[in-house]
Amino acid sequence: MEKLDSQKIVLFDGVCNLCNGAVIFMIGKDKDDRFRFTALQEETGRAITEKYGIDTEKIDSIVLIDNDKAYVKSTAALHIALYLKGAWPLLYGALILPRFIRDFVYDIIAKYRYKWFGKKESCMIPTPELRRKFI
């Protein structure tokens, strides 16, 4: 396996259509090749959540591991935005909002993501050209 020390690892809900779409979007905006991805449901994802003490009963949509620190919910999303190309890093400024407000909005979207965007029967299988982005 490649060295992941300099990589930012994004864990996502592999059966969520919104989450899968977000991963494809992030890959397209990750021109500096900073991110690696794994589904929370995969063995690698489970090992990472266990290592960082993340309860997947409470956090089931997105996690960012960056510099050996775990970020969850809206904080993870905003830290991810910081590294994307285009105007997306401007969203990072939303960190000035209290976390309970940011996470309230995040939790509403997370709660209804299957209803609004659908759910797959199994985790996404990356295309051969995207496979190197997954761990």
Helices and strands as residue ranges (DSSP letters): E 8-12, H 17-29, E 35-39, H 43-51, E 62-66, E 69-72, H 73-82, G 88-96, H 99-117, G 131-133
